[in-house]
């Protein structure tokens, strides 16, 4: 599993479970974009609560999930410098922006982020 796959699979998760706002998930099963990313990566939707400040303890799967989140953030927050942004701030800022979007807009953002992640991965592989 890689960031491209997580982003693309999050689309299916949102289509199947429905979208909520303001929480990673709600009791009825809907998820927000971050919850969908987590489910697509094989985690519970609220895994983000445990990832916020523990980057030295992240597993390879955790790192792929966080990488997917940063690809989505680059698309949703194009004018922000994300290089020094803490994951907690990224989740908050991107979450607020995504919560204001329609399901269609969120799905489109995930598709574009998946495309960009795949393009960059192919480019890096070609250089190897």
N, CA and C atoms as an extended XYZ file, in Angstrom:
384
Properties=species:S:1:pos:R:3:atomname:S:1:resname:S:1:resid:I:1 pbc="F F F"
N         0.846       -1.174        0.000 N   UNK     1
C         0.000        0.000        0.000 CA  UNK     1
C         0.890        1.236        0.000 C   UNK     1
N         0.498        2.221       -0.784 N   UNK     2
C         1.244        3.475       -0.836 CA  UNK     2
C         0.260        4.644       -0.822 C   UNK     2
N         0.780        5.846       -0.816 N   UNK     3
C        -0.075        7.026       -0.730 CA  UNK     3
C        -1.066        7.099       -1.885 C   UNK     3
N        -0.631        6.747       -3.081 N   UNK     4
C        -1.516        6.790       -4.245 CA  UNK     4
C        -2.708        5.864       -4.056 C   UNK     4
N        -2.445        4.658       -3.616 N   UNK     5
C        -3.505        3.677       -3.396 CA  UNK     5
C        -4.447        4.123       -2.281 C   UNK     5
N        -3.882        4.648       -1.209 N   UNK     6
C        -4.707        5.114       -0.088 CA  UNK     6
C        -5.649        6.222       -0.548 C   UNK     6
N        -5.128        7.182       -1.276 N   UNK     7
C        -5.956        8.289       -1.769 CA  UNK     7
C        -7.060        7.791       -2.701 C   UNK     7
N        -6.717        6.912       -3.610 N   UNK     8
C        -7.710        6.383       -4.546 CA  UNK     8
C        -8.757        5.534       -3.829 C   UNK     8
N        -8.322        4.705       -2.897 N   UNK     9
C        -9.257        3.851       -2.171 CA  UNK     9
C       -10.158        4.651       -1.227 C   UNK     9
N        -9.690        5.803       -0.776 N   UNK    10
C       -10.513        6.653        0.094 CA  UNK    10
C       -11.773        7.126       -0.644 C   UNK    10
N       -11.679        7.253       -1.945 N   UNK    11
C       -12.855        7.626       -2.746 CA  UNK    11
C       -13.943        6.571       -2.592 C   UNK    11
N       -13.568        5.319       -2.723 N   UNK    12
C       -14.517        4.216       -2.580 CA  UNK    12
C       -15.095        4.182       -1.166 C   UNK    12
N       -14.249        4.406       -0.167 N   UNK    13
C       -14.721        4.419        1.219 CA  UNK    13
C       -15.802        5.486        1.397 C   UNK    13
N       -15.554        6.686        0.905 N   UNK    14
C       -16.550        7.764        1.031 CA  UNK    14
C       -17.833        7.443        0.259 C   UNK    14
N       -17.683        6.866       -0.906 N   UNK    15
C       -18.872        6.513       -1.696 CA  UNK    15
C       -19.703        5.447       -0.988 C   UNK    15
N       -19.042        4.509       -0.332 N   UNK    16
C       -19.751        3.422        0.334 CA  UNK    16
C       -20.325        3.827        1.689 C   UNK    16
N       -19.569        4.592        2.458 N   UNK    17
C       -19.988        4.896        3.835 CA  UNK    17
C       -20.713        6.223        3.977 C   UNK    17
N       -20.508        7.125        3.026 N   UNK    18
C       -21.082        8.455        3.139 CA  UNK    18
C       -20.119        9.387        3.848 C   UNK    18
N       -20.377       10.679        3.721 N   UNK    19
C       -19.454       11.676        4.262 CA  UNK    19
C       -20.089       12.443        5.413 C   UNK    19
N       -19.286       12.652        6.448 N   UNK    20
C       -19.694       13.494        7.558 CA  UNK    20
C       -18.718       14.661        7.643 C   UNK    20
N       -19.003       15.593        8.517 N   UNK    21
C       -18.124       16.747        8.714 CA  UNK    21
C       -17.891       16.935       10.204 C   UNK    21
N       -16.711       17.426       10.536 N   UNK    22
C       -16.421       17.770       11.913 CA  UNK    22
C       -15.875       16.641       12.765 C   UNK    22
N       -15.928       15.420       12.286 N   UNK    23
C       -15.406       14.253       13.005 CA  UNK    23
C       -14.812       13.286       11.989 C   UNK    23
N       -13.885       12.453       12.455 N   UNK    24
C       -13.332       11.444       11.559 CA  UNK    24
C       -14.417       10.440       11.165 C   UNK    24
N       -15.332       10.174       12.088 N   UNK    25
C       -16.453        9.276       11.828 CA  UNK    25
C       -17.583        9.614       12.787 C   UNK    25
N       -18.767        9.181       12.437 N   UNK    26
C       -19.918        9.339       13.315 CA  UNK    26
C       -20.535        7.966       13.560 C   UNK    26
N       -21.406        7.907       14.526 N   UNK    27
C       -21.998        6.644       14.973 CA  UNK    27
C       -22.641        5.854       13.845 C   UNK    27
N       -23.207        6.526       12.867 N   UNK    28
C       -23.883        5.833       11.775 CA  UNK    28
C       -22.924        5.313       10.701 C   UNK    28
N       -21.615        5.586       10.856 N   UNK    29
C       -20.617        5.016        9.957 CA  UNK    29
C       -20.030        5.957        8.935 C   UNK    29
N       -20.639        7.129        8.718 N   UNK    30
C       -20.066        8.067        7.765 CA  UNK    30
C       -18.688        8.507        8.262 C   UNK    30
N       -17.854        8.909        7.322 N   UNK    31
C       -16.498        9.354        7.636 CA  UNK    31
C       -16.218       10.676        6.933 C   UNK    31
N       -15.262       11.419        7.470 N   UNK    32
C       -14.786       12.585        6.730 CA  UNK    32
C       -13.627       12.121        5.859 C   UNK    32
N       -12.980       13.030        5.156 N   UNK    33
C       -11.900       12.637        4.240 CA  UNK    33
C       -10.751       11.963        4.975 C   UNK    33
N       -10.390       12.467        6.162 N   UNK    34
C        -9.305       11.834        6.914 CA  UNK    34
C        -9.716       10.457        7.418 C   UNK    34
N       -10.966       10.325        7.843 N   UNK    35
C       -11.459        9.010        8.243 CA  UNK    35
C       -11.435        8.037        7.080 C   UNK    35
N       -11.776        8.527        5.886 N   UNK    36
C       -11.747        7.683        4.685 CA  UNK    36
C       -10.323        7.259        4.345 C   UNK    36
N        -9.372        8.181        4.493 N   UNK    37
C        -7.971        7.820        4.253 CA  UNK    37
C        -7.539        6.712        5.219 C   UNK    37
N        -7.911        6.867        6.476 N   UNK    38
C        -7.529        5.873        7.482 CA  UNK    38
C        -8.121        4.505        7.160 C   UNK    38
N        -9.402        4.466        6.845 N   UNK    39
C       -10.065        3.198        6.515 CA  UNK    39
C        -9.421        2.584        5.267 C   UNK    39
N        -9.123        3.406        4.283 N   UNK    40
C        -8.488        2.914        3.057 CA  UNK    40
C        -7.118        2.299        3.339 C   UNK    40
N        -6.456        2.788        4.384 N   UNK    41
C        -5.138        2.264        4.754 CA  UNK    41
C        -5.222        1.084        5.714 C   UNK    41
N        -6.452        0.711        6.094 N   UNK    42
C        -6.638       -0.443        6.969 CA  UNK    42
C        -6.717       -0.105        8.446 C   UNK    42
N        -6.900        1.163        8.771 N   UNK    43
C        -6.982        1.606       10.153 CA  UNK    43
C        -8.416        1.985       10.511 C   UNK    43
N        -8.630        2.254       11.786 N   UNK    44
C        -9.891        2.840       12.238 CA  UNK    44
C        -9.888        4.312       11.822 C   UNK    44
N       -11.062        4.900       11.577 N   UNK    45
C       -11.109        6.289       11.117 CA  UNK    45
C       -10.420        7.285       12.044 C   UNK    45
N       -10.433        7.022       13.347 N   UNK    46
C        -9.847        7.975       14.294 CA  UNK    46
C        -8.387        7.683       14.632 C   UNK    46
N        -7.704        6.916       13.810 N   UNK    47
C        -6.285        6.609       14.039 CA  UNK    47
C        -5.456        7.886       14.152 C   UNK    47
N        -5.945        8.960       13.553 N   UNK    48
C        -5.226       10.236       13.549 CA  UNK    48
C        -4.944       10.736       14.963 C   UNK    48
N        -5.811       10.407       15.901 N   UNK    49
C        -5.613       10.864       17.277 CA  UNK    49
C        -4.303       10.326       17.848 C   UNK    49
N        -3.919        9.140       17.467 N   UNK    50
C        -2.682        8.546       17.947 CA  UNK    50
C        -1.458        8.900       17.126 C   UNK    50
N        -1.650        9.480       15.965 N   UNK    51
C        -0.522        9.801       15.083 CA  UNK    51
C        -0.017       11.218       15.253 C   UNK    51
N        -0.748       12.036       15.919 N   UNK    52
C        -0.470       13.466       15.904 CA  UNK    52
C         0.945       13.855       16.278 C   UNK    52
N         1.497       13.353       17.351 N   UNK    53
C         2.824       13.808       17.776 CA  UNK    53
C         3.820       12.680       17.983 C   UNK    53
N         3.582       11.550       17.353 N   UNK    54
C         4.443       10.398       17.610 CA  UNK    54
C         5.225        9.966       16.381 C   UNK    54
N         5.683       10.890       15.572 N   UNK    55
C         6.286       10.507       14.297 CA  UNK    55
C         7.492        9.588       14.425 C   UNK    55
N         8.224        9.643       15.513 N   UNK    56
C         9.363        8.731       15.664 CA  UNK    56
C         8.910        7.300       15.901 C   UNK    56
N         7.656        7.117       16.236 N   UNK    57
C         7.126        5.775       16.487 CA  UNK    57
C         6.238        5.271       15.354 C   UNK    57
N         6.099        6.036       14.290 N   UNK    58
C         5.222        5.626       13.208 CA  UNK    58
C         5.752        4.389       12.509 C   UNK    58
N         4.842        3.477       12.197 N   UNK    59
C         5.188        2.297       11.400 CA  UNK    59
C         5.250        2.716        9.929 C   UNK    59
N         5.762        1.846        9.060 N   UNK    60
C         5.736        2.169        7.626 CA  UNK    60
C         4.308        2.438        7.119 C   UNK    60
N         3.328        1.716        7.620 N   UNK    61
C         1.935        1.948        7.216 CA  UNK    61
C         1.454        3.316        7.679 C   UNK    61
N         1.849        3.698        8.900 N   UNK    62
C         1.501        5.029        9.401 CA  UNK    62
C         2.090        6.099        8.494 C   UNK    62
N         3.326        5.911        8.106 N   UNK    63
C         4.009        6.898        7.261 CA  UNK    63
C         3.332        7.039        5.897 C   UNK    63
N         2.874        5.934        5.333 N   UNK    64
C         2.173        5.998        4.049 CA  UNK    64
C         0.859        6.760        4.191 C   UNK    64
N         0.156        6.532        5.301 N   UNK    65
C        -1.092        7.246        5.555 CA  UNK    65
C        -0.840        8.743        5.699 C   UNK    65
N         0.177        9.102        6.450 N   UNK    66
C         0.503       10.520        6.644 CA  UNK    66
C         0.940       11.142        5.325 C   UNK    66
N         1.702       10.405        4.531 N   UNK    67
C         2.108       10.915        3.218 CA  UNK    67
C         0.881       11.210        2.353 C   UNK    67
N        -0.102       10.334        2.388 N   UNK    68
C        -1.338       10.559        1.634 CA  UNK    68
C        -2.022       11.836        2.110 C   UNK    68
N        -2.039       12.051        3.411 N   UNK    69
C        -2.656       13.264        3.968 CA  UNK    69
C        -1.943       14.515        3.469 C   UNK    69
N        -0.624       14.463        3.382 N   UNK    70
C         0.123       15.634        2.902 CA  UNK    70
C        -0.126       15.888        1.416 C   UNK    70
N        -0.283       14.838        0.620 N   UNK    71
C        -0.635       15.043       -0.795 CA  UNK    71
C        -1.986       15.732       -0.902 C   UNK    71
N        -2.945       15.303       -0.087 N   UNK    72
C        -4.255       15.943       -0.101 CA  UNK    72
C        -4.142       17.393        0.364 C   UNK    72
N        -3.336       17.634        1.374 N   UNK    73
C        -3.155       18.997        1.895 CA  UNK    73
C        -2.551       19.922        0.846 C   UNK    73
N        -1.603       19.423        0.067 N   UNK    74
C        -0.986       20.254       -0.975 CA  UNK    74
C        -2.022       20.730       -1.979 C   UNK    74
N        -3.012       19.908       -2.213 N   UNK    75
C        -4.064       20.280       -3.154 CA  UNK    75
C        -5.074       21.234       -2.515 C   UNK    75
N        -5.432       20.973       -1.278 N   UNK    76
C        -6.471       21.746       -0.602 CA  UNK    76
C        -5.944       23.075       -0.057 C   UNK    76
N        -4.680       23.110        0.314 N   UNK    77
C        -4.055       24.333        0.844 CA  UNK    77
C        -2.877       24.740       -0.038 C   UNK    77
N        -3.140       25.100       -1.297 N   UNK    78
C        -2.042       25.326       -2.245 CA  UNK    78
C        -1.127       26.494       -1.892 C   UNK    78
N        -1.595       27.441       -1.122 N   UNK    79
C        -0.784       28.616       -0.804 CA  UNK    79
C        -0.029       28.483        0.514 C   UNK    79
N        -0.098       27.336        1.144 N   UNK    80
C         0.536       27.145        2.444 CA  UNK    80
C         1.833       26.360        2.294 C   UNK    80
N         2.824       26.707        3.107 N   UNK    81
C         4.066       25.948        3.170 CA  UNK    81
C         3.847       24.795        4.137 C   UNK    81
N         3.779       23.591        3.612 N   UNK    82
C         3.494       22.422        4.431 CA  UNK    82
C         4.747       21.752        4.968 C   UNK    82
N         5.900       22.200        4.542 N   UNK    83
C         7.144       21.527        4.914 CA  UNK    83
C         7.397       21.522        6.417 C   UNK    83
N         6.940       22.530        7.113 N   UNK    84
C         7.147       22.602        8.561 CA  UNK    84
C         5.849       22.439        9.345 C   UNK    84
N         4.741       22.179        8.647 N   UNK    85
C         3.448       22.077        9.316 CA  UNK    85
C         3.343       20.760       10.073 C   UNK    85
N         2.981       20.853       11.341 N   UNK    86
C         2.757       19.664       12.145 CA  UNK    86
C         1.505       18.944       11.671 C   UNK    86
N         1.489       17.644       11.825 N   UNK    87
C         0.351       16.854       11.375 CA  UNK    87
C        -0.945       17.314       12.043 C   UNK    87
N        -0.904       17.638       13.312 N   UNK    88
C        -2.100       18.095       14.015 CA  UNK    88
C        -2.672       19.357       13.362 C   UNK    88
N        -1.807       20.296       13.013 N   UNK    89
C        -2.257       21.521       12.341 CA  UNK    89
C        -2.788       21.220       10.941 C   UNK    89
N        -2.121       20.317       10.247 N   UNK    90
C        -2.568       19.938        8.910 CA  UNK    90
C        -3.970       19.339        8.969 C   UNK    90
N        -4.190       18.430        9.916 N   UNK    91
C        -5.504       17.799       10.053 CA  UNK    91
C        -6.568       18.853       10.325 C   UNK    91
N        -6.263       19.784       11.205 N   UNK    92
C        -7.228       20.835       11.535 CA  UNK    92
C        -7.511       21.722       10.335 C   UNK    92
N        -6.468       22.257        9.713 N   UNK    93
C        -6.640       23.213        8.620 CA  UNK    93
C        -7.272       22.579        7.377 C   UNK    93
N        -6.798       21.409        7.011 N   UNK    94
C        -7.366       20.727        5.848 CA  UNK    94
C        -8.780       20.257        6.165 C   UNK    94
N        -8.983       19.764        7.376 N   UNK    95
C       -10.314       19.309        7.771 CA  UNK    95
C       -11.351       20.403        7.680 C   UNK    95
N       -11.005       21.593        8.142 N   UNK    96
C       -11.938       22.722        8.056 CA  UNK    96
C       -12.270       23.016        6.592 C   UNK    96
N       -11.271       23.023        5.752 N   UNK    97
C       -11.487       23.309        4.326 CA  UNK    97
C       -12.353       22.220        3.680 C   UNK    97
N       -12.039       20.950        3.973 N   UNK    98
C       -12.804       19.854        3.376 CA  UNK    98
C       -14.231       19.786        3.908 C   UNK    98
N       -14.424       20.127        5.194 N   UNK    99
C       -15.774       20.116        5.763 CA  UNK    99
C       -16.696       21.105        5.066 C   UNK    99
N       -16.126       22.125        4.451 N   UNK   100
C       -16.925       23.126        3.735 CA  UNK   100
C       -17.221       22.706        2.293 C   UNK   100
N       -16.656       21.597        1.858 N   UNK   101
C       -16.835       21.134        0.484 CA  UNK   101
C       -17.968       20.111        0.392 C   UNK   101
N       -18.502       19.987       -0.804 N   UNK   102
C       -19.502       18.943       -1.067 CA  UNK   102
C       -18.787       17.601       -1.223 C   UNK   102
N       -19.555       16.533       -1.174 N   UNK   103
C       -18.988       15.199       -1.396 CA  UNK   103
C       -18.290       15.145       -2.748 C   UNK   103
N       -18.915       15.675       -3.769 N   UNK   104
C       -18.326       15.671       -5.105 CA  UNK   104
C       -16.967       16.387       -5.107 C   UNK   104
N       -16.886       17.518       -4.445 N   UNK   105
C       -15.623       18.271       -4.395 CA  UNK   105
C       -14.543       17.505       -3.635 C   UNK   105
N       -14.921       16.836       -2.559 N   UNK   106
C       -13.953       16.048       -1.792 CA  UNK   106
C       -13.467       14.865       -2.621 C   UNK   106
N       -14.376       14.192       -3.297 N   UNK   107
C       -13.980       13.069       -4.157 CA  UNK   107
C       -13.045       13.540       -5.260 C   UNK   107
N       -13.323       14.690       -5.828 N   UNK   108
C       -12.472       15.259       -6.867 CA  UNK   108
C       -11.081       15.586       -6.305 C   UNK   108
N       -11.031       16.147       -5.106 N   UNK   109
C        -9.744       16.472       -4.483 CA  UNK   109
C        -8.936       15.202       -4.220 C   UNK   109
N        -9.594       14.155       -3.745 N   UNK   110
C        -8.897       12.884       -3.519 CA  UNK   110
C        -8.367       12.305       -4.824 C   UNK   110
N        -9.167       12.367       -5.886 N   UNK   111
C        -8.730       11.845       -7.187 CA  UNK   111
C        -7.532       12.624       -7.719 C   UNK   111
N        -7.572       13.939       -7.595 N   UNK   112
C        -6.446       14.758       -8.059 CA  UNK   112
C        -5.196       14.507       -7.225 C   UNK   112
N        -5.360       14.358       -5.917 N   UNK   113
C        -4.210       14.084       -5.055 CA  UNK   113
C        -3.622       12.710       -5.374 C   UNK   113
N        -4.479       11.720       -5.643 N   UNK   114
C        -4.001       10.386       -6.011 CA  UNK   114
C        -3.224       10.438       -7.321 C   UNK   114
N        -3.745       11.193       -8.267 N   UNK   115
C        -3.066       11.332       -9.558 CA  UNK   115
C        -1.675       11.963       -9.377 C   UNK   115
N        -1.615       13.023       -8.574 N   UNK   116
C        -0.328       13.697       -8.351 CA  UNK   116
C         0.648       12.788       -7.613 C   UNK   116
N         0.172       12.066       -6.611 N   UNK   117
C         1.038       11.143       -5.878 CA  UNK   117
C         1.579       10.067       -6.809 C   UNK   117
N         0.730        9.544       -7.676 N   UNK   118
C         1.165        8.532       -8.636 CA  UNK   118
C         2.161        9.075       -9.638 C   UNK   118
N         1.912       10.280      -10.106 N   UNK   119
C         2.822       10.913      -11.072 CA  UNK   119
C         4.197       11.109      -10.448 C   UNK   119
N         4.234       11.595       -9.230 N   UNK   120
C         5.515       11.829       -8.560 CA  UNK   120
C         6.230       10.519       -8.237 C   UNK   120
N         5.480        9.482       -7.887 N   UNK   121
C         6.083        8.176       -7.615 CA  UNK   121
C         6.699        7.593       -8.883 C   UNK   121
N         5.995        7.724      -10.000 N   UNK   122
C         6.534        7.237      -11.275 CA  UNK   122
C         7.792        8.000      -11.667 C   UNK   122
N         7.767        9.297      -11.450 N   UNK   123
C         8.927       10.122      -11.767 CA  UNK   123
C        10.125        9.728      -10.907 C   UNK   123
N         9.903        9.480       -9.633 N   UNK   124
C        10.984        9.071       -8.729 CA  UNK   124
C        11.517        7.697       -9.115 C   UNK   124
N        10.607        6.803       -9.511 N   UNK   125
C        11.021        5.456       -9.915 CA  UNK   125
C        11.851        5.505      -11.195 C   UNK   125
N        11.492        6.381      -12.109 N   UNK   126
C        12.229        6.503      -13.363 CA  UNK   126
C        13.652        7.013      -13.126 C   UNK   126
N        13.829        7.815      -12.090 N   UNK   127
C        15.169        8.324      -11.772 CA  UNK   127
C        16.043        7.283      -11.097 C   UNK   127
N        15.413        6.255      -10.525 N   UNK   128
C        16.179        5.221       -9.790 CA  UNK   128
C        16.907        4.287      -10.711 C   UNK   128
